[in-house]
Amino acid sequence: MAVELSADNKRMFWVPEGFAHGFLVLSDTAEFLYKTTDYWAPEFERSIAWNDPAIGIQWPIGGEPTLSAKDQQAKLLAAAEHFA
C-alpha cells in the first residue's frame, strides 16, 4: 500500500501497533511525526532492509536513497527477529 502524505493534502495514515512500515521523502526536507500508543522504546525497535527482494517494494527512486545509520544496518526479513 502507498499513500502520499503532504502539507497540501493534510492526510494522515494509521499503522497498527507492531506493524512494519516505511516511508520515502519526495522533497528536499520533511517533518515526519508519529502518534503512538506508548512512549518510544528504542530497545524494541527493529529495522527491515528497504530493498529486501522478498518484500519486493518498488520504491519510486532513481539511484540509491539516503539512509539513516540505523536503516543502513537493517536486516532482511528472513533474518529479522520475529515476535509472537
mmCIF file of the N, C-alpha and C atoms, coordinates in Angstrom:
data_MODEL
# 
_entry.id   MODEL 
# 
loop_
_atom_site.group_PDB 
_atom_site.id 
_atom_site.type_symbol 
_atom_site.label_atom_id 
_atom_site.label_alt_id 
_atom_site.label_comp_id 
_atom_site.label_asym_id 
_atom_site.label_entity_id 
_atom_site.label_seq_id 
_atom_site.pdbx_PDB_ins_code 
_atom_site.Cartn_x 
_atom_site.Cartn_y 
_atom_site.Cartn_z 
_atom_site.occupancy 
_atom_site.B_iso_or_equiv 
_atom_site.pdbx_formal_charge 
_atom_site.auth_seq_id 
_atom_site.auth_comp_id 
_atom_site.auth_asym_id 
_atom_site.auth_atom_id 
_atom_site.pdbx_PDB_model_num 
ATOM 1   N N  . MET A 1 1  ? 0.842  -1.154  0.000  1.00 0.00 ? 1  MET A N  1 
ATOM 2   C CA . MET A 1 1  ? 0.000  0.000   0.000  1.00 0.00 ? 1  MET A CA 1 
ATOM 3   C C  . MET A 1 1  ? 0.895  1.227   0.000  1.00 0.00 ? 1  MET A C  1 
ATOM 4   N N  . ALA A 1 2  ? 0.539  2.235   -0.759 1.00 0.00 ? 2  ALA A N  1 
ATOM 5   C CA . ALA A 1 2  ? 1.281  3.501   -0.772 1.00 0.00 ? 2  ALA A CA 1 
ATOM 6   C C  . ALA A 1 2  ? 0.294  4.655   -0.681 1.00 0.00 ? 2  ALA A C  1 
ATOM 7   N N  . VAL A 1 3  ? 0.641  5.623   0.135  1.00 0.00 ? 3  VAL A N  1 
ATOM 8   C CA . VAL A 1 3  ? -0.186 6.813   0.318  1.00 0.00 ? 3  VAL A CA 1 
ATOM 9   C C  . VAL A 1 3  ? 0.738  8.012   0.325  1.00 0.00 ? 3  VAL A C  1 
ATOM 10  N N  . GLU A 1 4  ? 0.392  9.040   -0.426 1.00 0.00 ? 4  GLU A N  1 
ATOM 11  C CA . GLU A 1 4  ? 1.194  10.262  -0.397 1.00 0.00 ? 4  GLU A CA 1 
ATOM 12  C C  . GLU A 1 4  ? 0.651  11.191  0.677  1.00 0.00 ? 4  GLU A C  1 
ATOM 13  N N  . LEU A 1 5  ? 1.518  11.570  1.595  1.00 0.00 ? 5  LEU A N  1 
ATOM 14  C CA . LEU A 1 5  ? 1.170  12.493  2.673  1.00 0.00 ? 5  LEU A CA 1 
ATOM 15  C C  . LEU A 1 5  ? 1.908  13.796  2.415  1.00 0.00 ? 5  LEU A C  1 
ATOM 16  N N  . SER A 1 6  ? 1.203  14.908  2.534  1.00 0.00 ? 6  SER A N  1 
ATOM 17  C CA . SER A 1 6  ? 1.852  16.203  2.291  1.00 0.00 ? 6  SER A CA 1 
ATOM 18  C C  . SER A 1 6  ? 1.180  17.294  3.114  1.00 0.00 ? 6  SER A C  1 
ATOM 19  N N  . ALA A 1 7  ? 1.855  18.421  3.203  1.00 0.00 ? 7  ALA A N  1 
ATOM 20  C CA . ALA A 1 7  ? 1.268  19.582  3.874  1.00 0.00 ? 7  ALA A CA 1 
ATOM 21  C C  . ALA A 1 7  ? 0.038  20.049  3.106  1.00 0.00 ? 7  ALA A C  1 
ATOM 22  N N  . ASP A 1 8  ? 0.058  19.876  1.796  1.00 0.00 ? 8  ASP A N  1 
ATOM 23  C CA . ASP A 1 8  ? -1.075 20.313  0.977  1.00 0.00 ? 8  ASP A CA 1 
ATOM 24  C C  . ASP A 1 8  ? -2.310 19.432  1.169  1.00 0.00 ? 8  ASP A C  1 
ATOM 25  N N  . ASN A 1 9  ? -2.134 18.099  1.157  1.00 0.00 ? 9  ASN A N  1 
ATOM 26  C CA . ASN A 1 9  ? -3.326 17.247  1.254  1.00 0.00 ? 9  ASN A CA 1 
ATOM 27  C C  . ASN A 1 9  ? -3.731 16.938  2.696  1.00 0.00 ? 9  ASN A C  1 
ATOM 28  N N  . LYS A 1 10 ? -2.870 17.257  3.661  1.00 0.00 ? 10 LYS A N  1 
ATOM 29  C CA . LYS A 1 10 ? -3.173 17.122  5.092  1.00 0.00 ? 10 LYS A CA 1 
ATOM 30  C C  . LYS A 1 10 ? -3.654 15.721  5.499  1.00 0.00 ? 10 LYS A C  1 
ATOM 31  N N  . ARG A 1 11 ? -3.248 14.716  4.760  1.00 0.00 ? 11 ARG A N  1 
ATOM 32  C CA . ARG A 1 11 ? -3.637 13.350  5.089  1.00 0.00 ? 11 ARG A CA 1 
ATOM 33  C C  . ARG A 1 11 ? -2.792 12.803  6.226  1.00 0.00 ? 11 ARG A C  1 
ATOM 34  N N  . MET A 1 12 ? -3.364 11.833  6.919  1.00 0.00 ? 12 MET A N  1 
ATOM 35  C CA . MET A 1 12 ? -2.653 11.062  7.935  1.00 0.00 ? 12 MET A CA 1 
ATOM 36  C C  . MET A 1 12 ? -2.821 9.596   7.564  1.00 0.00 ? 12 MET A C  1 
ATOM 37  N N  . PHE A 1 13 ? -1.951 8.761   8.113  1.00 0.00 ? 13 PHE A N  1 
ATOM 38  C CA . PHE A 1 13 ? -2.012 7.338   7.791  1.00 0.00 ? 13 PHE A CA 1 
ATOM 39  C C  . PHE A 1 13 ? -1.849 6.537   9.073  1.00 0.00 ? 13 PHE A C  1 
ATOM 40  N N  . TRP A 1 14 ? -2.780 5.635   9.347  1.00 0.00 ? 14 TRP A N  1 
ATOM 41  C CA . TRP A 1 14 ? -2.746 4.830   10.554 1.00 0.00 ? 14 TRP A CA 1 
ATOM 42  C C  . TRP A 1 14 ? -2.006 3.525   10.282 1.00 0.00 ? 14 TRP A C  1 
ATOM 43  N N  . VAL A 1 15 ? -1.018 3.229   11.106 1.00 0.00 ? 15 VAL A N  1 
ATOM 44  C CA . VAL A 1 15 ? -0.287 1.965   11.053 1.00 0.00 ? 15 VAL A CA 1 
ATOM 45  C C  . VAL A 1 15 ? -0.569 1.244   12.369 1.00 0.00 ? 15 VAL A C  1 
ATOM 46  N N  . PRO A 1 16 ? -1.160 0.056   12.325 1.00 0.00 ? 16 PRO A N  1 
ATOM 47  C CA . PRO A 1 16 ? -1.466 -0.657  13.563 1.00 0.00 ? 16 PRO A CA 1 
ATOM 48  C C  . PRO A 1 16 ? -0.210 -0.944  14.390 1.00 0.00 ? 16 PRO A C  1 
ATOM 49  N N  . GLU A 1 17 ? -0.379 -1.006  15.681 1.00 0.00 ? 17 GLU A N  1 
ATOM 50  C CA . GLU A 1 17 ? 0.729  -1.290  16.598 1.00 0.00 ? 17 GLU A CA 1 
ATOM 51  C C  . GLU A 1 17 ? 1.423  -2.589  16.204 1.00 0.00 ? 17 GLU A C  1 
ATOM 52  N N  . GLY A 1 18 ? 2.740  -2.540  16.123 1.00 0.00 ? 18 GLY A N  1 
ATOM 53  C CA . GLY A 1 18 ? 3.528  -3.723  15.797 1.00 0.00 ? 18 GLY A CA 1 
ATOM 54  C C  . GLY A 1 18 ? 3.736  -3.976  14.317 1.00 0.00 ? 18 GLY A C  1 
ATOM 55  N N  . PHE A 1 19 ? 3.089  -3.211  13.443 1.00 0.00 ? 19 PHE A N  1 
ATOM 56  C CA . PHE A 1 19 ? 3.235  -3.404  12.006 1.00 0.00 ? 19 PHE A CA 1 
ATOM 57  C C  . PHE A 1 19 ? 4.501  -2.720  11.500 1.00 0.00 ? 19 PHE A C  1 
ATOM 58  N N  . ALA A 1 20 ? 5.150  -3.354  10.545 1.00 0.00 ? 20 ALA A N  1 
ATOM 59  C CA . ALA A 1 20 ? 6.285  -2.718  9.873  1.00 0.00 ? 20 ALA A CA 1 
ATOM 60  C C  . ALA A 1 20 ? 5.748  -1.616  8.965  1.00 0.00 ? 20 ALA A C  1 
ATOM 61  N N  . HIS A 1 21 ? 6.536  -0.588  8.797  1.00 0.00 ? 21 HIS A N  1 
ATOM 62  C CA . HIS A 1 21 ? 6.156  0.499   7.905  1.00 0.00 ? 21 HIS A CA 1 
ATOM 63  C C  . HIS A 1 21 ? 7.423  1.181   7.415  1.00 0.00 ? 21 HIS A C  1 
ATOM 64  N N  . GLY A 1 22 ? 7.320  1.848   6.297  1.00 0.00 ? 22 GLY A N  1 
ATOM 65  C CA . GLY A 1 22 ? 8.453  2.574   5.751  1.00 0.00 ? 22 GLY A CA 1 
ATOM 66  C C  . GLY A 1 22 ? 7.959  3.808   5.042  1.00 0.00 ? 22 GLY A C  1 
ATOM 67  N N  . PHE A 1 23 ? 8.867  4.734   4.811  1.00 0.00 ? 23 PHE A N  1 
ATOM 68  C CA . PHE A 1 23 ? 8.473  5.930   4.084  1.00 0.00 ? 23 PHE A CA 1 
ATOM 69  C C  . PHE A 1 23 ? 9.621  6.428   3.231  1.00 0.00 ? 23 PHE A C  1 
ATOM 70  N N  . LEU A 1 24 ? 9.260  7.135   2.184  1.00 0.00 ? 24 LEU A N  1 
ATOM 71  C CA . LEU A 1 24 ? 10.196 7.736   1.247  1.00 0.00 ? 24 LEU A CA 1 
ATOM 72  C C  . LEU A 1 24 ? 9.866  9.212   1.168  1.00 0.00 ? 24 LEU A C  1 
ATOM 73  N N  . VAL A 1 25 ? 10.832 10.060  1.430  1.00 0.00 ? 25 VAL A N  1 
ATOM 74  C CA . VAL A 1 25 ? 10.630 11.509  1.347  1.00 0.00 ? 25 VAL A CA 1 
ATOM 75  C C  . VAL A 1 25 ? 10.841 11.935  -0.100 1.00 0.00 ? 25 VAL A C  1 
ATOM 76  N N  . LEU A 1 26 ? 9.849  12.601  -0.676 1.00 0.00 ? 26 LEU A N  1 
ATOM 77  C CA . LEU A 1 26 ? 9.899  13.019  -2.076 1.00 0.00 ? 26 LEU A CA 1 
ATOM 78  C C  . LEU A 1 26 ? 10.343 14.461  -2.252 1.00 0.00 ? 26 LEU A C  1 
ATOM 79  N N  . SER A 1 27 ? 10.586 15.159  -1.149 1.00 0.00 ? 27 SER A N  1 
ATOM 80  C CA . SER A 1 27 ? 11.011 16.558  -1.200 1.00 0.00 ? 27 SER A CA 1 
ATOM 81  C C  . SER A 1 27 ? 12.416 16.676  -0.609 1.00 0.00 ? 27 SER A C  1 
ATOM 82  N N  . ASP A 1 28 ? 12.964 17.879  -0.636 1.00 0.00 ? 28 ASP A N  1 
ATOM 83  C CA . ASP A 1 28 ? 14.301 18.086  -0.073 1.00 0.00 ? 28 ASP A CA 1 
ATOM 84  C C  . ASP A 1 28 ? 14.315 17.930  1.440  1.00 0.00 ? 28 ASP A C  1 
ATOM 85  N N  . THR A 1 29 ? 13.221 18.278  2.092  1.00 0.00 ? 29 THR A N  1 
ATOM 86  C CA . THR A 1 29 ? 13.118 18.157  3.544  1.00 0.00 ? 29 THR A CA 1 
ATOM 87  C C  . THR A 1 29 ? 11.743 17.609  3.903  1.00 0.00 ? 29 THR A C  1 
ATOM 88  N N  . ALA A 1 30 ? 11.641 17.076  5.095  1.00 0.00 ? 30 ALA A N  1 
ATOM 89  C CA . ALA A 1 30 ? 10.352 16.559  5.562  1.00 0.00 ? 30 ALA A CA 1 
ATOM 90  C C  . ALA A 1 30 ? 10.332 16.548  7.077  1.00 0.00 ? 30 ALA A C  1 
ATOM 91  N N  . GLU A 1 31 ? 9.149  16.660  7.621  1.00 0.00 ? 31 GLU A N  1 
ATOM 92  C CA . GLU A 1 31 ? 8.927  16.518  9.053  1.00 0.00 ? 31 GLU A CA 1 
ATOM 93  C C  . GLU A 1 31 ? 7.976  15.349  9.209  1.00 0.00 ? 31 GLU A C  1 
ATOM 94  N N  . PHE A 1 32 ? 8.433  14.295  9.856  1.00 0.00 ? 32 PHE A N  1 
ATOM 95  C CA . PHE A 1 32 ? 7.650  13.074  9.991  1.00 0.00 ? 32 PHE A CA 1 
ATOM 96  C C  . PHE A 1 32 ? 7.329  12.883  11.466 1.00 0.00 ? 32 PHE A C  1 
ATOM 97  N N  . LEU A 1 33 ? 6.060  12.892  11.802 1.00 0.00 ? 33 LEU A N  1 
ATOM 98  C CA . LEU A 1 33 ? 5.633  12.792  13.196 1.00 0.00 ? 33 LEU A CA 1 
ATOM 99  C C  . LEU A 1 33 ? 4.835  11.512  13.411 1.00 0.00 ? 33 LEU A C  1 
ATOM 100 N N  . TYR A 1 34 ? 5.093  10.853  14.528 1.00 0.00 ? 34 TYR A N  1 
ATOM 101 C CA . TYR A 1 34 ? 4.362  9.655   14.919 1.00 0.00 ? 34 TYR A CA 1 
ATOM 102 C C  . TYR A 1 34 ? 3.444  9.978   16.092 1.00 0.00 ? 34 TYR A C  1 
ATOM 103 N N  . LYS A 1 35 ? 2.240  9.443   16.058 1.00 0.00 ? 35 LYS A N  1 
ATOM 104 C CA . LYS A 1 35 ? 1.359  9.457   17.226 1.00 0.00 ? 35 LYS A CA 1 
ATOM 105 C C  . LYS A 1 35 ? 1.275  7.996   17.652 1.00 0.00 ? 35 LYS A C  1 
ATOM 106 N N  . THR A 1 36 ? 1.714  7.703   18.863 1.00 0.00 ? 36 THR A N  1 
ATOM 107 C CA . THR A 1 36 ? 1.864  6.315   19.282 1.00 0.00 ? 36 THR A CA 1 
ATOM 108 C C  . THR A 1 36 ? 1.010  5.977   20.500 1.00 0.00 ? 36 THR A C  1 
ATOM 109 N N  . THR A 1 37 ? 0.935  4.691   20.784 1.00 0.00 ? 37 THR A N  1 
ATOM 110 C CA . THR A 1 37 ? 0.147  4.215   21.920 1.00 0.00 ? 37 THR A CA 1 
ATOM 111 C C  . THR A 1 37 ? 0.940  4.222   23.222 1.00 0.00 ? 37 THR A C  1 
ATOM 112 N N  . ASP A 1 38 ? 2.253  4.469   23.134 1.00 0.00 ? 38 ASP A N  1 
ATOM 113 C CA . ASP A 1 38 ? 3.099  4.473   24.329 1.00 0.00 ? 38 ASP A CA 1 
ATOM 114 C C  . ASP A 1 38 ? 4.361  5.277   24.021 1.00 0.00 ? 38 ASP A C  1 
ATOM 115 N N  . TYR A 1 39 ? 5.200  5.448   25.019 1.00 0.00 ? 39 TYR A N  1 
ATOM 116 C CA . TYR A 1 39 ? 6.461  6.150   24.819 1.00 0.00 ? 39 TYR A CA 1 
ATOM 117 C C  . TYR A 1 39 ? 7.371  5.332   23.914 1.00 0.00 ? 39 TYR A C  1 
ATOM 118 N N  . TRP A 1 40 ? 8.229  6.019   23.172 1.00 0.00 ? 40 TRP A N  1 
ATOM 119 C CA . TRP A 1 40 ? 9.187  5.351   22.302 1.00 0.00 ? 40 TRP A CA 1 
ATOM 120 C C  . TRP A 1 40 ? 10.155 4.537   23.142 1.00 0.00 ? 40 TRP A C  1 
ATOM 121 N N  . ALA A 1 41 ? 10.375 3.302   22.758 1.00 0.00 ? 41 ALA A N  1 
ATOM 122 C CA . ALA A 1 41 ? 11.296 2.405   23.462 1.00 0.00 ? 41 ALA A CA 1 
ATOM 123 C C  . ALA A 1 41 ? 12.269 1.837   22.433 1.00 0.00 ? 41 ALA A C  1 
ATOM 124 N N  . PRO A 1 42 ? 13.420 2.478   22.251 1.00 0.00 ? 42 PRO A N  1 
ATOM 125 C CA . PRO A 1 42 ? 14.352 2.055   21.198 1.00 0.00 ? 42 PRO A CA 1 
ATOM 126 C C  . PRO A 1 42 ? 14.801 0.603   21.313 1.00 0.00 ? 42 PRO A C  1 
ATOM 127 N N  . GLU A 1 43 ? 14.770 0.033   22.501 1.00 0.00 ? 43 GLU A N  1 
ATOM 128 C CA . GLU A 1 43 ? 15.186 -1.368  22.654 1.00 0.00 ? 43 GLU A CA 1 
ATOM 129 C C  . GLU A 1 43 ? 14.223 -2.338  21.974 1.00 0.00 ? 43 GLU A C  1 
ATOM 130 N N  . PHE A 1 44 ? 13.023 -1.881  21.630 1.00 0.00 ? 44 PHE A N  1 
ATOM 131 C CA . PHE A 1 44 ? 12.053 -2.726  20.938 1.00 0.00 ? 44 PHE A CA 1 
ATOM 132 C C  . PHE A 1 44 ? 11.945 -2.406  19.448 1.00 0.00 ? 44 PHE A C  1 
ATOM 133 N N  . GLU A 1 45 ? 12.705 -1.448  18.986 1.00 0.00 ? 45 GLU A N  1 
ATOM 134 C CA . GLU A 1 45 ? 12.649 -1.046  17.580 1.00 0.00 ? 45 GLU A CA 1 
ATOM 135 C C  . GLU A 1 45 ? 13.437 -2.032  16.723 1.00 0.00 ? 45 GLU A C  1 
ATOM 136 N N  . ARG A 1 46 ? 12.919 -2.364  15.564 1.00 0.00 ? 46 ARG A N  1 
ATOM 137 C CA . ARG A 1 46 ? 13.580 -3.249  14.610 1.00 0.00 ? 46 ARG A CA 1 
ATOM 138 C C  . ARG A 1 46 ? 13.534 -2.588  13.239 1.00 0.00 ? 46 ARG A C  1 
ATOM 139 N N  . SER A 1 47 ? 14.497 -2.929  12.394 1.00 0.00 ? 47 SER A N  1 
ATOM 140 C CA . SER A 1 47 ? 14.531 -2.387  11.028 1.00 0.00 ? 47 SER A CA 1 
ATOM 141 C C  . SER A 1 47 ? 14.651 -3.531  10.034 1.00 0.00 ? 47 SER A C  1 
ATOM 142 N N  . ILE A 1 48 ? 13.918 -3.409  8.945  1.00 0.00 ? 48 ILE A N  1 
ATOM 143 C CA . ILE A 1 48 ? 13.977 -4.367  7.843  1.00 0.00 ? 48 ILE A CA 1 
ATOM 144 C C  . ILE A 1 48 ? 14.528 -3.612  6.640  1.00 0.00 ? 48 ILE A C  1 
ATOM 145 N N  . ALA A 1 49 ? 15.413 -4.242  5.900  1.00 0.00 ? 49 ALA A N  1 
ATOM 146 C CA . ALA A 1 49 ? 16.055 -3.597  4.752  1.00 0.00 ? 49 ALA A CA 1 
ATOM 147 C C  . ALA A 1 49 ? 15.015 -3.087  3.759  1.00 0.00 ? 49 ALA A C  1 
ATOM 148 N N  . TRP A 1 50 ? 15.184 -1.842  3.363  1.00 0.00 ? 50 TRP A N  1 
ATOM 149 C CA . TRP A 1 50 ? 14.233 -1.190  2.460  1.00 0.00 ? 50 TRP A CA 1 
ATOM 150 C C  . TRP A 1 50 ? 14.149 -1.901  1.113  1.00 0.00 ? 50 TRP A C  1 
ATOM 151 N N  . ASN A 1 51 ? 15.228 -2.536  0.693  1.00 0.00 ? 51 ASN A N  1 
ATOM 152 C CA . ASN A 1 51 ? 15.283 -3.147  -0.638 1.00 0.00 ? 51 ASN A CA 1 
ATOM 153 C C  . ASN A 1 51 ? 15.275 -4.675  -0.581 1.00 0.00 ? 51 ASN A C  1 
ATOM 154 N N  . ASP A 1 52 ? 14.711 -5.238  0.466  1.00 0.00 ? 52 ASP A N  1 
ATOM 155 C CA . ASP A 1 52 ? 14.642 -6.694  0.609  1.00 0.00 ? 52 ASP A CA 1 
ATOM 156 C C  . ASP A 1 52 ? 13.847 -7.277  -0.557 1.00 0.00 ? 52 ASP A C  1 
ATOM 157 N N  . PRO A 1 53 ? 14.477 -8.116  -1.393 1.00 0.00 ? 53 PRO A N  1 
ATOM 158 C CA . PRO A 1 53 ? 13.755 -8.664  -2.547 1.00 0.00 ? 53 PRO A CA 1 
ATOM 159 C C  . PRO A 1 53 ? 12.578 -9.557  -2.157 1.00 0.00 ? 53 PRO A C  1 
ATOM 160 N N  . ALA A 1 54 ? 12.595 -10.128 -0.958 1.00 0.00 ? 54 ALA A N  1 
ATOM 161 C CA . ALA A 1 54 ? 11.474 -10.966 -0.519 1.00 0.00 ? 54 ALA A CA 1 
ATOM 162 C C  . ALA A 1 54 ? 10.211 -10.142 -0.302 1.00 0.00 ? 54 ALA A C  1 
ATOM 163 N N  . ILE A 1 55 ? 10.383 -8.868  0.009  1.00 0.00 ? 55 ILE A N  1 
ATOM 164 C CA . ILE A 1 55 ? 9.229  -7.989  0.205  1.00 0.00 ? 55 ILE A CA 1 
ATOM 165 C C  . ILE A 1 55 ? 8.804  -7.385  -1.129 1.00 0.00 ? 55 ILE A C  1 
ATOM 166 N N  . GLY A 1 56 ? 9.777  -6.991  -1.943 1.00 0.00 ? 56 GLY A N  1 
ATOM 167 C CA . GLY A 1 56 ? 9.503  -6.562  -3.314 1.00 0.00 ? 56 GLY A CA 1 
ATOM 168 C C  . GLY A 1 56 ? 8.845  -5.206  -3.478 1.00 0.00 ? 56 GLY A C  1 
ATOM 169 N N  . ILE A 1 57 ? 9.119  -4.264  -2.597 1.00 0.00 ? 57 ILE A N  1 
ATOM 170 C CA . ILE A 1 57 ? 8.546  -2.922  -2.756 1.00 0.00 ? 57 ILE A CA 1 
ATOM 171 C C  . ILE A 1 57 ? 9.245  -2.213  -3.910 1.00 0.00 ? 57 ILE A C  1 
ATOM 172 N N  . GLN A 1 58 ? 8.474  -1.669  -4.808 1.00 0.00 ? 58 GLN A N  1 
ATOM 173 C CA . GLN A 1 58 ? 9.009  -0.909  -5.942 1.00 0.00 ? 58 GLN A CA 1 
ATOM 174 C C  . GLN A 1 58 ? 9.048  0.565   -5.561 1.00 0.00 ? 58 GLN A C  1 
ATOM 175 N N  . TRP A 1 59 ? 10.096 0.972   -4.855 1.00 0.00 ? 59 TRP A N  1 
ATOM 176 C CA . TRP A 1 59 ? 10.230 2.366   -4.426 1.00 0.00 ? 59 TRP A CA 1 
ATOM 177 C C  . TRP A 1 59 ? 10.452 3.247   -5.654 1.00 0.00 ? 59 TRP A C  1 
ATOM 178 N N  . PRO A 1 60 ? 9.738  4.370   -5.760 1.00 0.00 ? 60 PRO A N  1 
ATOM 179 C CA . PRO A 1 60 ? 9.884  5.263   -6.927 1.00 0.00 ? 60 PRO A CA 1 
ATOM 180 C C  . PRO A 1 60 ? 11.106 6.172   -6.792 1.00 0.00 ? 60 PRO A C  1 
ATOM 181 N N  . ILE A 1 61 ? 12.287 5.581   -6.902 1.00 0.00 ? 61 ILE A N  1 
ATOM 182 C CA . ILE A 1 61 ? 13.516 6.359   -6.750 1.00 0.00 ? 61 ILE A CA 1 
ATOM 183 C C  . ILE A 1 61 ? 14.427 6.118   -7.938 1.00 0.00 ? 61 ILE A C  1 
ATOM 184 N N  . GLY A 1 62 ? 15.328 7.047   -8.167 1.00 0.00 ? 62 GLY A N  1 
ATOM 185 C CA . GLY A 1 62 ? 16.382 6.869   -9.149 1.00 0.00 ? 62 GLY A CA 1 
ATOM 186 C C  . GLY A 1 62 ? 17.702 6.868   -8.401 1.00 0.00 ? 62 GLY A C  1 
ATOM 187 N N  . GLY A 1 63 ? 18.441 5.782   -8.448 1.00 0.00 ? 63 GLY A N  1 
ATOM 188 C CA . GLY A 1 63 ? 19.698 5.716   -7.718 1.00 0.00 ? 63 GLY A CA 1 
ATOM 189 C C  . GLY A 1 63 ? 19.509 5.201   -6.312 1.00 0.00 ? 63 GLY A C  1 
ATOM 190 N N  . GLU A 1 64 ? 20.520 5.407   -5.499 1.00 0.00 ? 64 GLU A N  1 
ATOM 191 C CA . GLU A 1 64 ? 20.493 4.943   -4.114 1.00 0.00 ? 64 GLU A CA 1 
ATOM 192 C C  . GLU A 1 64 ? 19.914 6.019   -3.198 1.00 0.00 ? 64 GLU A C  1 
ATOM 193 N N  . PRO A 1 65 ? 19.038 5.645   -2.272 1.00 0.00 ? 65 PRO A N  1 
ATOM 194 C CA . PRO A 1 65 ? 18.469 6.621   -1.340 1.00 0.00 ? 65 PRO A CA 1 
ATOM 195 C C  . PRO A 1 65 ? 19.461 6.989   -0.236 1.00 0.00 ? 65 PRO A C  1 
ATOM 196 N N  . THR A 1 66 ? 19.208 8.097   0.418  1.00 0.00 ? 66 THR A N  1 
ATOM 197 C CA . THR A 1 66 ? 19.960 8.479   1.611  1.00 0.00 ? 66 THR A CA 1 
ATOM 198 C C  . THR A 1 66 ? 19.301 7.786   2.795  1.00 0.00 ? 66 THR A C  1 
ATOM 199 N N  . LEU A 1 67 ? 20.056 6.980   3.515  1.00 0.00 ? 67 LEU A N  1 
ATOM 200 C CA . LEU A 1 67 ? 19.507 6.207   4.630  1.00 0.00 ? 67 LEU A CA 1 
ATOM 201 C C  . LEU A 1 67 ? 20.132 6.639   5.944  1.00 0.00 ? 67 LEU A C  1 
ATOM 202 N N  . SER A 1 68 ? 19.364 6.522   7.007  1.00 0.00 ? 68 SER A N  1 
ATOM 203 C CA . SER A 1 68 ? 19.900 6.769   8.347  1.00 0.00 ? 68 SER A CA 1 
ATOM 204 C C  . SER A 1 68 ? 20.900 5.662   8.677  1.00 0.00 ? 68 SER A C  1 
ATOM 205 N N  . ALA A 1 69 ? 21.746 5.909   9.670  1.00 0.00 ? 69 ALA A N  1 
ATOM 206 C CA . ALA A 1 69 ? 22.702 4.886   10.103 1.00 0.00 ? 69 ALA A CA 1 
ATOM 207 C C  . ALA A 1 69 ? 21.967 3.618   10.533 1.00 0.00 ? 69 ALA A C  1 
ATOM 208 N N  . LYS A 1 70 ? 20.843 3.786   11.217 1.00 0.00 ? 70 LYS A N  1 
ATOM 209 C CA . LYS A 1 70 ? 20.044 2.640   11.668 1.00 0.00 ? 70 LYS A CA 1 
ATOM 210 C C  . LYS A 1 70 ? 19.536 1.835   10.478 1.00 0.00 ? 70 LYS A C  1 
ATOM 211 N N  . ASP A 1 71 ? 19.018 2.525   9.461  1.00 0.00 ? 71 ASP A N  1 
ATOM 212 C CA . ASP A 1 71 ? 18.476 1.830   8.302  1.00 0.00 ? 71 ASP A CA 1 
ATOM 213 C C  . ASP A 1 71 ? 19.565 1.190   7.448  1.00 0.00 ? 71 ASP A C  1 
ATOM 214 N N  . GLN A 1 72 ? 20.764 1.726   7.490  1.00 0.00 ? 72 GLN A N  1 
ATOM 215 C CA . GLN A 1 72 ? 21.878 1.107   6.772  1.00 0.00 ? 72 GLN A CA 1 
ATOM 216 C C  . GLN A 1 72 ? 22.231 -0.252  7.375  1.00 0.00 ? 72 GLN A C  1 
ATOM 217 N N  . GLN A 1 73 ? 21.907 -0.468  8.641  1.00 0.00 ? 73 GLN A N  1 
ATOM 218 C CA . GLN A 1 73 ? 22.206 -1.723  9.340  1.00 0.00 ? 73 GLN A CA 1 
ATOM 219 C C  . GLN A 1 73 ? 21.019 -2.694  9.345  1.00 0.00 ? 73 GLN A C  1 
ATOM 220 N N  . ALA A 1 74 ? 19.936 -2.337  8.669  1.00 0.00 ? 74 ALA A N  1 
ATOM 221 C CA . ALA A 1 74 ? 18.720 -3.153  8.695  1.00 0.00 ? 74 ALA A CA 1 
ATOM 222 C C  . ALA A 1 74 ? 18.962 -4.541  8.106  1.00 0.00 ? 74 ALA A C  1 
ATOM 223 N N  . LYS A 1 75 ? 18.234 -5.517  8.626  1.00 0.00 ? 75 LYS A N  1 
ATOM 224 C CA . LYS A 1 75 ? 18.354 -6.906  8.191  1.00 0.00 ? 75 LYS A CA 1 
ATOM 225 C C  . LYS A 1 75 ? 17.277 -7.240  7.164  1.00 0.00 ? 75 LYS A C  1 
ATOM 226 N N  . LEU A 1 76 ? 17.517 -8.304  6.422  1.00 0.00 ? 76 LEU A N  1 
ATOM 227 C CA . LEU A 1 76 ? 16.480 -8.840  5.554  1.00 0.00 ? 76 LEU A CA 1 
ATOM 228 C C  . LEU A 1 76 ? 15.381 -9.432  6.437  1.00 0.00 ? 76 LEU A C  1 
ATOM 229 N N  . LEU A 1 77 ? 14.175 -9.480  5.921  1.00 0.00 ? 77 LEU A N  1 
ATOM 230 C CA . LEU A 1 77 ? 13.048 -10.013 6.691  1.00 0.00 ? 77 LEU A CA 1 
ATOM 231 C C  . LEU A 1 77 ? 13.332 -11.436 7.177  1.00 0.00 ? 77 LEU A C  1 
ATOM 232 N N  . ALA A 1 78 ? 13.945 -12.260 6.337  1.00 0.00 ? 78 ALA A N  1 
ATOM 233 C CA . ALA A 1 78 ? 14.227 -13.651 6.707  1.00 0.00 ? 78 ALA A CA 1 
ATOM 234 C C  . ALA A 1 78 ? 15.158 -13.753 7.914  1.00 0.00 ? 78 ALA A C  1 
ATOM 235 N N  . ALA A 1 79 ? 15.988 -12.737 8.133  1.00 0.00 ? 79 ALA A N  1 
ATOM 236 C CA . ALA A 1 79 ? 16.936 -12.752 9.253  1.00 0.00 ? 79 ALA A CA 1 
ATOM 237 C C  . ALA A 1 79 ? 16.442 -11.932 10.440 1.00 0.00 ? 79 ALA A C  1 
ATOM 238 N N  . ALA A 1 80 ? 15.280 -11.333 10.305 1.00 0.00 ? 80 ALA A N  1 
ATOM 239 C CA . ALA A 1 80 ? 14.761 -10.452 11.353 1.00 0.00 ? 80 ALA A CA 1 
ATOM 240 C C  . ALA A 1 80 ? 14.218 -11.250 12.533 1.00 0.00 ? 80 ALA A C  1 
ATOM 241 N N  . GLU A 1 81 ? 14.273 -10.625 13.699 1.00 0.00 ? 81 GLU A N  1 
ATOM 242 C CA . GLU A 1 81 ? 13.699 -11.225 14.898 1.00 0.00 ? 81 GLU A CA 1 
ATOM 243 C C  . GLU A 1 81 ? 12.179 -11.187 14.779 1.00 0.00 ? 81 GLU A C  1 
ATOM 244 N N  . HIS A 1 82 ? 11.526 -12.304 15.048 1.00 0.00 ? 82 HIS A N  1 
ATOM 245 C CA . HIS A 1 82 ? 10.067 -12.393 14.954 1.00 0.00 ? 82 HIS A CA 1 
ATOM 246 C C  . HIS A 1 82 ? 9.468  -12.449 16.352 1.00 0.00 ? 82 HIS A C  1 
ATOM 247 N N  . PHE A 1 83 ? 8.320  -11.833 16.501 1.00 0.00 ? 83 PHE A N  1 
ATOM 248 C CA . PHE A 1 83 ? 7.624  -11.809 17.779 1.00 0.00 ? 83 PHE A CA 1 
ATOM 249 C C  . PHE A 1 83 ? 6.297  -12.534 17.648 1.00 0.00 ? 83 PHE A C  1 
ATOM 250 N N  . ALA A 1 84 ? 5.905  -13.217 18.682 1.00 0.00 ? 84 ALA A N  1 
ATOM 251 C CA . ALA A 1 84 ? 4.627  -13.942 18.660 1.00 0.00 ? 84 ALA A CA 1 
ATOM 252 C C  . ALA A 1 84 ? 3.535  -13.072 19.227 1.00 0.00 ? 84 ALA A C  1 
# 
